[in-house]
């Protein structure tokens, strides 16, 4: 039941996020509204920079096949959903990926915004690319563009990633 609630919450957040205007002004307005509602002042620029640092560390961990660096950016209850609806646990997912995707690299092409849901929960949205991927039979896959939404939660003073969703950008 807890996982169903988490999935439904993620779907709600994603629907809301994709229906909202994208850009800095929308994110700032949402942030100001959250601060006013809960009465907590937040240094938005500092929090956004800390979120970007977490995202950079997560991507560097993947690109360098450094499981410990990558996992240090994820919460203990982390889950990811691919565009195909599959769900896998973190260690197993990355171990399987790196066994046959030895040259895969992920890059943020364009940050689409950071939206604060509350002072300690935010969405990071970006257009990304994957390079160096291959099919199971070894056939190279052309550069792949995709959009991602990462949920970040501030736990113990650090921004960590409990979940993300990605989908391919089709031309």
N, CA and C atoms as a LAMMPS dump frame, in Angstrom:
ITEM: TIMESTEP
0
ITEM: NUMBER OF ATOMS
513
ITEM: BOX BOUNDS ff ff ff
-5.0000000000000000e+02 5.0000000000000000e+02
-5.0000000000000000e+02 5.0000000000000000e+02
-5.0000000000000000e+02 5.0000000000000000e+02
ITEM: ATOMS id mol type element x y z
1 1 1 N 0.823 -1.186 0
2 1 2 C 0 0 0
3 1 3 C 0.871 1.255 0
4 2 1 N 1.982 1.221 0.782
5 2 2 C 2.876 2.368 0.841
6 2 3 C 3.476 2.666 -0.535
7 3 1 N 3.881 1.608 -1.263
8 3 2 C 4.465 1.793 -2.599
9 3 3 C 3.42 2.322 -3.567
10 4 1 N 2.165 1.856 -3.462
11 4 2 C 1.094 2.346 -4.321
12 4 3 C 0.893 3.834 -4.074
13 5 1 N 0.877 4.246 -2.819
14 5 2 C 0.732 5.663 -2.5
15 5 3 C 1.884 6.466 -3.083
16 6 1 N 3.115 5.935 -2.984
17 6 2 C 4.282 6.633 -3.524
18 6 3 C 4.171 6.78 -5.04
19 7 1 N 3.728 5.724 -5.724
20 7 2 C 3.575 5.764 -7.178
21 7 3 C 2.499 6.774 -7.556
22 8 1 N 1.355 6.73 -6.877
23 8 2 C 0.285 7.676 -7.18
24 8 3 C 0.716 9.114 -6.908
25 9 1 N 1.468 9.323 -5.838
26 9 2 C 1.984 10.663 -5.539
27 9 3 C 2.91 11.143 -6.638
28 10 1 N 3.786 10.257 -7.107
29 10 2 C 4.712 10.616 -8.181
30 10 3 C 3.949 10.961 -9.448
31 11 1 N 2.95 10.16 -9.792
32 11 2 C 2.149 10.433 -10.992
33 11 3 C 1.478 11.793 -10.861
34 12 1 N 0.9 12.09 -9.713
35 12 2 C 0.266 13.385 -9.497
36 12 3 C 1.271 14.511 -9.68
37 13 1 N 2.451 14.384 -9.059
38 13 2 C 3.472 15.423 -9.182
39 13 3 C 3.921 15.604 -10.623
40 14 1 N 4.102 14.509 -11.337
41 14 2 C 4.54 14.597 -12.728
42 14 3 C 3.483 15.257 -13.592
43 15 1 N 2.22 14.893 -13.403
44 15 2 C 1.148 15.528 -14.174
45 15 3 C 1.112 17.021 -13.892
46 16 1 N 1.199 17.38 -12.621
47 16 2 C 1.209 18.784 -12.248
48 16 3 C 2.397 19.504 -12.851
49 17 1 N 3.579 18.901 -12.763
50 17 2 C 4.804 19.519 -13.257
51 17 3 C 4.741 19.764 -14.751
52 18 1 N 4.325 18.758 -15.522
53 18 2 C 4.312 18.907 -16.972
54 18 3 C 3.193 19.822 -17.44
55 19 1 N 2.171 20.047 -16.608
56 19 2 C 1.099 20.939 -17.015
57 19 3 C 1.41 22.398 -16.687
58 20 1 N 2.358 22.621 -15.791
59 20 2 C 2.742 23.985 -15.426
60 20 3 C 3.687 24.582 -16.464
61 21 1 N 3.73 25.889 -16.5
62 21 2 C 4.714 26.536 -17.365
63 21 3 C 6.085 26.209 -16.848
64 22 1 N 7.034 26.064 -17.807
65 22 2 C 8.392 25.783 -17.409
66 22 3 C 9.197 27.065 -17.505
67 23 1 N 10.186 27.176 -16.648
68 23 2 C 11.039 28.346 -16.653
69 23 3 C 11.277 28.833 -15.253
70 24 1 N 12.207 29.75 -15.12
71 24 2 C 12.603 30.222 -13.8
72 24 3 C 11.49 30.947 -13.087
73 25 1 N 10.715 31.793 -13.803
74 25 2 C 9.693 32.569 -13.121
75 25 3 C 8.663 31.673 -12.457
76 26 1 N 8.228 30.611 -13.144
77 26 2 C 7.249 29.696 -12.557
78 26 3 C 7.814 29.058 -11.292
79 27 1 N 9.082 28.634 -11.319
80 27 2 C 9.706 28.007 -10.164
81 27 3 C 9.832 28.963 -8.994
82 28 1 N 10.208 30.217 -9.263
83 28 2 C 10.361 31.205 -8.197
84 28 3 C 9.008 31.508 -7.57
85 29 1 N 7.964 31.671 -8.398
86 29 2 C 6.641 31.939 -7.85
87 29 3 C 6.186 30.798 -6.951
88 30 1 N 6.401 29.558 -7.383
89 30 2 C 6.012 28.411 -6.572
90 30 3 C 6.787 28.392 -5.264
91 31 1 N 8.057 28.724 -5.336
92 31 2 C 8.887 28.731 -4.14
93 31 3 C 8.405 29.779 -3.15
94 32 1 N 8.128 30.986 -3.637
95 32 2 C 7.663 32.05 -2.76
96 32 3 C 6.35 31.644 -2.108
97 33 1 N 5.449 31.022 -2.893
98 33 2 C 4.176 30.57 -2.355
99 33 3 C 4.358 29.536 -1.26
100 34 1 N 5.25 28.602 -1.449
101 34 2 C 5.511 27.569 -0.442
102 34 3 C 6.056 28.206 0.815
103 35 1 N 7.007 29.128 0.657
104 35 2 C 7.587 29.777 1.831
105 35 3 C 6.525 30.524 2.622
106 36 1 N 5.653 31.253 1.921
107 36 2 C 4.633 32.031 2.601
108 36 3 C 3.645 31.111 3.325
109 37 1 N 3.277 29.985 2.691
110 37 2 C 2.303 29.072 3.282
111 37 3 C 2.816 28.414 4.559
112 38 1 N 4.081 28.017 4.579
113 38 2 C 4.587 27.289 5.74
114 38 3 C 5.345 28.185 6.715
115 39 1 N 5.591 29.425 6.341
116 39 2 C 6.243 30.366 7.238
117 39 3 C 7.718 30.108 7.461
118 40 1 N 8.389 29.439 6.538
119 40 2 C 9.807 29.152 6.665
120 40 3 C 10.545 29.897 5.569
121 41 1 N 11.562 30.658 5.95
122 41 2 C 12.362 31.349 4.943
123 41 3 C 13.446 30.43 4.426
124 42 1 N 13.632 30.454 3.117
125 42 2 C 14.602 29.589 2.472
126 42 3 C 15.457 30.441 1.549
127 43 1 N 16.759 30.206 1.565
128 43 2 C 17.661 30.852 0.617
129 43 3 C 17.57 30.048 -0.678
130 44 1 N 16.688 30.479 -1.577
131 44 2 C 16.382 29.724 -2.788
132 44 3 C 17.63 29.479 -3.621
133 45 1 N 18.457 30.496 -3.817
134 45 2 C 19.657 30.335 -4.641
135 45 3 C 20.605 29.293 -4.045
136 46 1 N 20.795 29.325 -2.739
137 46 2 C 21.685 28.351 -2.089
138 46 3 C 21.112 26.941 -2.186
139 47 1 N 19.799 26.803 -2.003
140 47 2 C 19.172 25.478 -2.09
141 47 3 C 19.233 24.947 -3.521
142 48 1 N 18.998 25.818 -4.509
143 48 2 C 19.095 25.388 -5.908
144 48 3 C 20.518 24.932 -6.237
145 49 1 N 21.509 25.656 -5.738
146 49 2 C 22.907 25.269 -5.983
147 49 3 C 23.213 23.923 -5.325
148 50 1 N 22.701 23.696 -4.128
149 50 2 C 22.917 22.413 -3.443
150 50 3 C 22.244 21.277 -4.22
151 51 1 N 21.074 21.532 -4.782
152 51 2 C 20.384 20.531 -5.605
153 51 3 C 21.207 20.227 -6.846
154 52 1 N 21.727 21.259 -7.501
155 52 2 C 22.575 21.041 -8.694
156 52 3 C 23.82 20.228 -8.338
157 53 1 N 24.41 20.477 -7.178
158 53 2 C 25.583 19.701 -6.741
159 53 3 C 25.222 18.225 -6.571
160 54 1 N 24.057 17.949 -5.983
161 54 2 C 23.605 16.568 -5.832
162 54 3 C 23.408 15.92 -7.199
163 55 1 N 22.769 16.647 -8.117
164 55 2 C 22.53 16.101 -9.46
165 55 3 C 23.85 15.843 -10.184
166 56 1 N 24.793 16.777 -10.088
167 56 2 C 26.095 16.587 -10.735
168 56 3 C 26.82 15.361 -10.174
169 57 1 N 26.774 15.2 -8.863
170 57 2 C 27.432 14.045 -8.236
171 57 3 C 26.768 12.737 -8.668
172 58 1 N 25.442 12.738 -8.771
173 58 2 C 24.719 11.538 -9.202
174 58 3 C 25.105 11.153 -10.627
175 59 1 N 25.151 12.139 -11.523
176 59 2 C 25.486 11.873 -12.924
177 59 3 C 26.958 11.482 -13.067
178 60 1 N 27.843 12.156 -12.346
179 60 2 C 29.265 11.788 -12.386
180 60 3 C 29.469 10.358 -11.894
181 61 1 N 28.735 9.957 -10.857
182 61 2 C 28.829 8.594 -10.355
183 61 3 C 28.448 7.578 -11.424
184 62 1 N 27.38 7.873 -12.173
185 62 2 C 26.967 6.981 -13.262
186 62 3 C 28.03 6.969 -14.35
187 63 1 N 28.464 8.15 -14.786
188 63 2 C 29.418 8.232 -15.893
189 63 3 C 30.768 7.601 -15.566
190 64 1 N 31.162 7.647 -14.297
191 64 2 C 32.443 7.06 -13.875
192 64 3 C 32.297 5.635 -13.338
193 65 1 N 31.087 5.089 -13.396
194 65 2 C 30.789 3.755 -12.866
195 65 3 C 31.221 3.642 -11.404
196 66 1 N 31.018 4.716 -10.658
197 66 2 C 31.36 4.772 -9.235
198 66 3 C 30.069 4.606 -8.44
199 67 1 N 29.759 3.36 -8.124
200 67 2 C 28.489 3.057 -7.478
201 67 3 C 28.346 3.767 -6.135
202 68 1 N 29.421 3.856 -5.353
203 68 2 C 29.33 4.498 -4.046
204 68 3 C 29.044 5.996 -4.163
205 69 1 N 29.705 6.667 -5.111
206 69 2 C 29.436 8.095 -5.315
207 69 3 C 27.991 8.306 -5.739
208 70 1 N 27.535 7.47 -6.657
209 70 2 C 26.153 7.613 -7.123
210 70 3 C 25.157 7.312 -6.004
211 71 1 N 25.359 6.197 -5.32
212 71 2 C 24.412 5.81 -4.274
213 71 3 C 24.374 6.816 -3.124
214 72 1 N 25.452 7.55 -2.923
215 72 2 C 25.469 8.548 -1.845
216 72 3 C 24.493 9.694 -2.111
217 73 1 N 23.982 9.799 -3.331
218 73 2 C 23.023 10.859 -3.663
219 73 3 C 21.583 10.372 -3.574
220 74 1 N 21.388 9.082 -3.286
221 74 2 C 20.056 8.491 -3.272
222 74 3 C 19.616 8.169 -1.845
223 75 1 N 18.306 8.236 -1.611
224 75 2 C 17.769 7.851 -0.31
225 75 3 C 17.749 6.331 -0.196
226 76 1 N 17.604 5.84 1.026
227 76 2 C 17.56 4.394 1.254
228 76 3 C 16.362 3.749 0.557
229 77 1 N 15.268 4.495 0.394
230 77 2 C 14.06 3.939 -0.231
231 77 3 C 13.933 4.344 -1.701
232 78 1 N 15.049 4.693 -2.327
233 78 2 C 15.073 5.141 -3.717
234 78 3 C 14.438 4.136 -4.682
235 79 1 N 13.706 4.668 -5.657
236 79 2 C 13.158 3.868 -6.751
237 79 3 C 13.196 4.712 -8.02
238 80 1 N 13.318 4.04 -9.179
239 80 2 C 13.248 4.765 -10.452
240 80 3 C 12.242 4.091 -11.359
241 81 1 N 11.645 4.901 -12.218
242 81 2 C 10.689 4.406 -13.187
243 81 3 C 11.186 4.793 -14.572
244 82 1 N 11.311 3.818 -15.45
245 82 2 C 11.706 4.124 -16.827
246 82 3 C 10.454 4.456 -17.623
247 83 1 N 10.65 4.92 -18.843
248 83 2 C 9.528 5.226 -19.711
249 83 3 C 8.706 3.988 -20.053
250 84 1 N 9.255 2.806 -19.825
251 84 2 C 8.544 1.559 -20.113
252 84 3 C 7.773 1.059 -18.887
253 85 1 N 7.834 1.77 -17.797
254 85 2 C 7.094 1.383 -16.608
255 85 3 C 7.794 0.381 -15.711
256 86 1 N 9.031 0.014 -16.045
257 86 2 C 9.764 -0.93 -15.204
258 86 3 C 10.224 -0.223 -13.935
259 87 1 N 10.341 -0.97 -12.867
260 87 2 C 10.827 -0.413 -11.6
261 87 3 C 11.884 -1.366 -11.06
262 88 1 N 13.04 -0.835 -10.705
263 88 2 C 14.119 -1.684 -10.185
264 88 3 C 14.755 -1.035 -8.97
265 89 1 N 15.311 -1.862 -8.117
266 89 2 C 16.055 -1.354 -6.966
267 89 3 C 17.393 -0.797 -7.439
268 90 1 N 17.928 0.149 -6.71
269 90 2 C 19.1 0.905 -7.157
270 90 3 C 20.348 0.081 -7.433
271 91 1 N 20.847 -0.679 -6.483
272 91 2 C 22.101 -1.402 -6.721
273 91 3 C 21.98 -2.359 -7.896
274 92 1 N 20.921 -3.12 -7.934
275 92 2 C 20.71 -4.094 -8.998
276 92 3 C 20.62 -3.404 -10.358
277 93 1 N 19.896 -2.306 -10.416
278 93 2 C 19.716 -1.588 -11.674
279 93 3 C 21.047 -1.117 -12.252
280 94 1 N 21.868 -0.475 -11.433
281 94 2 C 23.125 0.067 -11.947
282 94 3 C 24.161 -1.012 -12.198
283 95 1 N 24.161 -2.043 -11.38
284 95 2 C 25.08 -3.154 -11.615
285 95 3 C 24.773 -3.814 -12.948
286 96 1 N 23.49 -4.058 -13.222
287 96 2 C 23.085 -4.65 -14.502
288 96 3 C 23.418 -3.72 -15.669
289 97 1 N 23.17 -2.445 -15.498
290 97 2 C 23.456 -1.477 -16.563
291 97 3 C 24.936 -1.484 -16.919
292 98 1 N 25.797 -1.4 -15.927
293 98 2 C 27.234 -1.279 -16.175
294 98 3 C 27.867 -2.568 -16.677
295 99 1 N 27.204 -3.715 -16.446
296 99 2 C 27.745 -4.974 -16.96
297 99 3 C 27.809 -4.978 -18.479
298 100 1 N 26.835 -4.36 -19.147
299 100 2 C 26.818 -4.39 -20.608
300 100 3 C 26.827 -3.004 -21.238
301 101 1 N 26.672 -1.952 -20.456
302 101 2 C 26.746 -0.582 -20.973
303 101 3 C 28.028 0.062 -20.444
304 102 1 N 29.148 -0.418 -20.888
305 102 2 C 30.448 0.01 -20.353
306 102 3 C 30.823 1.44 -20.738
307 103 1 N 30.282 1.968 -21.828
308 103 2 C 30.657 3.302 -22.301
309 103 3 C 29.529 4.323 -22.213
310 104 1 N 28.443 3.98 -21.529
311 104 2 C 27.309 4.89 -21.458
312 104 3 C 27.677 6.145 -20.669
313 105 1 N 27.258 7.291 -21.172
314 105 2 C 27.446 8.575 -20.502
315 105 3 C 26.129 9.333 -20.546
316 106 1 N 25.769 9.944 -19.434
317 106 2 C 24.574 10.778 -19.354
318 106 3 C 25.018 12.223 -19.196
319 107 1 N 24.347 13.117 -19.898
320 107 2 C 24.669 14.536 -19.809
321 107 3 C 23.39 15.353 -19.743
322 108 1 N 23.403 16.392 -18.937
323 108 2 C 22.301 17.345 -18.914
324 108 3 C 22.538 18.31 -20.066
325 109 1 N 21.606 18.346 -21.005
326 109 2 C 21.69 19.248 -22.151
327 109 3 C 21.129 20.617 -21.768
328 110 1 N 20.022 20.595 -21.024
329 110 2 C 19.376 21.846 -20.622
330 110 3 C 18.597 21.634 -19.336
331 111 1 N 18.883 22.449 -18.35
332 111 2 C 18.094 22.41 -17.123
333 111 3 C 16.783 23.124 -17.41
334 112 1 N 15.669 22.465 -17.1
335 112 2 C 14.355 23.046 -17.361
336 112 3 C 13.772 23.734 -16.139
337 113 1 N 14.372 23.523 -15.001
338 113 2 C 13.923 24.238 -13.815
339 113 3 C 13.968 23.403 -12.554
340 114 1 N 13.932 24.115 -11.457
341 114 2 C 13.83 23.515 -10.131
342 114 3 C 12.575 24.105 -9.508
343 115 1 N 11.662 23.24 -9.097
344 115 2 C 10.414 23.681 -8.495
345 115 3 C 10.349 23.134 -7.079
346 116 1 N 10.162 24.018 -6.121
347 116 2 C 10.048 23.593 -4.728
348 116 3 C 8.594 23.276 -4.421
349 117 1 N 8.357 22.062 -3.937
350 117 2 C 7.028 21.655 -3.487
351 117 3 C 6.839 22.126 -2.045
352 118 1 N 7.916 22.072 -1.285
353 118 2 C 7.982 22.575 0.083
354 118 3 C 9.451 22.938 0.306
355 119 1 N 9.796 23.531 1.443
356 119 2 C 11.203 23.888 1.654
357 119 3 C 12.166 22.707 1.621
358 120 1 N 11.661 21.475 1.829
359 120 2 C 12.557 20.316 1.833
360 120 3 C 12.214 19.264 0.776
361 121 1 N 11.396 19.634 -0.212
362 121 2 C 11.073 18.749 -1.337
363 121 3 C 11.055 19.581 -2.611
364 122 1 N 11.781 19.102 -3.62
365 122 2 C 11.874 19.844 -4.879
366 122 3 C 11.872 18.895 -6.063
367 123 1 N 11.514 19.43 -7.213
368 123 2 C 11.604 18.701 -8.476
369 123 3 C 12.691 19.351 -9.307
370 124 1 N 13.58 18.538 -9.868
371 124 2 C 14.611 19 -10.79
372 124 3 C 14.23 18.443 -12.151
373 125 1 N 14.07 19.335 -13.139
374 125 2 C 13.656 18.916 -14.476
375 125 3 C 14.753 19.267 -15.468
376 126 1 N 15.055 18.32 -16.366
377 126 2 C 16.109 18.569 -17.342
378 126 3 C 15.886 17.757 -18.612
379 127 1 N 16.407 18.311 -19.707
380 127 2 C 16.504 17.583 -20.97
381 127 3 C 17.912 17.019 -20.999
382 128 1 N 18.03 15.73 -21.254
383 128 2 C 19.316 15.041 -21.15
384 128 3 C 19.605 14.244 -22.412
385 129 1 N 20.81 13.694 -22.452
386 129 2 C 21.188 12.805 -23.545
387 129 3 C 21.995 11.652 -22.979
388 130 1 N 21.904 10.541 -23.691
389 130 2 C 22.721 9.368 -23.385
390 130 3 C 23.55 9.075 -24.616
391 131 1 N 24.83 8.797 -24.405
392 131 2 C 25.709 8.414 -25.499
393 131 3 C 26.441 7.14 -25.094
394 132 1 N 26.963 6.446 -26.079
395 132 2 C 27.747 5.244 -25.816
396 132 3 C 26.936 4.013 -25.484
397 133 1 N 25.621 4.076 -25.654
398 133 2 C 24.782 2.92 -25.346
399 133 3 C 24.833 1.893 -26.476
400 134 1 N 24.597 0.643 -26.091
401 134 2 C 24.533 -0.438 -27.08
402 134 3 C 23.336 -1.325 -26.782
403 135 1 N 22.867 -2.019 -27.829
404 135 2 C 21.826 -3.033 -27.65
405 135 3 C 22.458 -4.249 -26.973
406 136 1 N 21.649 -5.16 -26.489
407 136 2 C 22.16 -6.386 -25.846
408 136 3 C 23.071 -7.174 -26.783
409 137 1 N 22.823 -7.074 -28.1
410 137 2 C 23.647 -7.817 -29.065
411 137 3 C 24.919 -7.063 -29.471
412 138 1 N 25.15 -5.879 -28.872
413 138 2 C 26.358 -5.105 -29.164
414 138 3 C 26.191 -4.026 -30.217
415 139 1 N 25.026 -3.939 -30.842
416 139 2 C 24.769 -2.91 -31.849
417 139 3 C 24.722 -1.537 -31.178
418 140 1 N 25.513 -0.56 -31.68
419 140 2 C 25.491 0.779 -31.087
420 140 3 C 24.118 1.451 -31.222
421 141 1 N 23.734 2.164 -30.195
422 141 2 C 22.491 2.939 -30.203
423 141 3 C 22.872 4.399 -30.447
424 142 1 N 22.204 5.07 -31.391
425 142 2 C 22.514 6.489 -31.611
426 142 3 C 22.243 7.308 -30.349
427 143 1 N 22.819 8.49 -30.306
428 143 2 C 22.581 9.425 -29.197
429 143 3 C 21.093 9.457 -28.883
430 144 1 N 20.766 9.356 -27.63
431 144 2 C 19.392 9.261 -27.171
432 144 3 C 19.062 10.498 -26.344
433 145 1 N 18.015 11.229 -26.727
434 145 2 C 17.578 12.386 -25.942
435 145 3 C 16.38 11.984 -25.093
436 146 1 N 16.361 12.477 -23.872
437 146 2 C 15.282 12.164 -22.95
438 146 3 C 15.078 13.298 -21.967
439 147 1 N 13.913 13.307 -21.363
440 147 2 C 13.582 14.295 -20.35
441 147 3 C 13.443 13.576 -19.028
442 148 1 N 13.958 14.186 -17.985
443 148 2 C 13.876 13.578 -16.671
444 148 3 C 13.3 14.518 -15.638
445 149 1 N 12.653 13.933 -14.66
446 149 2 C 12.179 14.659 -13.481
447 149 3 C 12.679 13.879 -12.279
448 150 1 N 13.447 14.55 -11.448
449 150 2 C 13.988 13.946 -10.235
450 150 3 C 13.296 14.588 -9.043
451 151 1 N 12.855 13.776 -8.128
452 151 2 C 12.332 14.292 -6.866
453 151 3 C 13.508 14.321 -5.908
454 152 1 N 13.709 15.449 -5.248
455 152 2 C 14.769 15.566 -4.249
456 152 3 C 14.146 15.924 -2.91
457 153 1 N 14.682 15.316 -1.858
458 153 2 C 14.208 15.575 -0.507
459 153 3 C 15.409 15.929 0.357
460 154 1 N 15.245 16.928 1.188
461 154 2 C 16.325 17.328 2.086
462 154 3 C 16.215 16.486 3.35
463 155 1 N 17.229 15.648 3.554
464 155 2 C 17.261 14.75 4.709
465 155 3 C 18.608 14.894 5.401
466 156 1 N 18.558 15.173 6.679
467 156 2 C 19.792 15.352 7.438
468 156 3 C 20.632 16.496 6.901
469 157 1 N 19.978 17.532 6.367
470 157 2 C 20.683 18.708 5.842
471 157 3 C 21.236 18.54 4.429
472 158 1 N 21.014 17.364 3.8
473 158 2 C 21.514 17.11 2.45
474 158 3 C 20.353 16.842 1.501
475 159 1 N 20.49 17.326 0.265
476 159 2 C 19.504 17.015 -0.767
477 159 3 C 19.824 15.633 -1.324
478 160 1 N 18.849 14.721 -1.26
479 160 2 C 18.999 13.359 -1.766
480 160 3 C 17.844 13.046 -2.724
481 161 1 N 18.044 12.021 -3.543
482 161 2 C 17.07 11.66 -4.576
483 161 3 C 16.308 10.398 -4.148
484 162 1 N 15.003 10.512 -3.844
485 162 2 C 14.221 9.315 -3.542
486 162 3 C 13.617 8.659 -4.791
487 163 1 N 13.449 9.43 -5.875
488 163 2 C 12.82 8.862 -7.069
489 163 3 C 13.077 9.745 -8.278
490 164 1 N 13.006 9.115 -9.459
491 164 2 C 13.041 9.875 -10.697
492 164 3 C 12.245 9.149 -11.76
493 165 1 N 11.895 9.921 -12.774
494 165 2 C 11.154 9.391 -13.915
495 165 3 C 11.792 9.963 -15.171
496 166 1 N 11.975 9.132 -16.181
497 166 2 C 12.504 9.612 -17.462
498 166 3 C 11.611 9.111 -18.59
499 167 1 N 11.634 9.877 -19.682
500 167 2 C 10.937 9.431 -20.891
501 167 3 C 11.719 9.936 -22.091
502 168 1 N 11.701 9.154 -23.159
503 168 2 C 12.408 9.53 -24.371
504 168 3 C 11.735 10.739 -25.023
505 169 1 N 12.554 11.581 -25.644
506 169 2 C 12.033 12.694 -26.436
507 169 3 C 11.989 12.2 -27.874
508 170 1 N 10.799 12.128 -28.396
509 170 2 C 10.635 11.634 -29.763
510 170 3 C 10.552 12.823 -30.711
511 171 1 N 11.292 12.728 -31.806
512 171 2 C 11.342 13.811 -32.796
513 171 3 C 10.077 13.837 -33.608
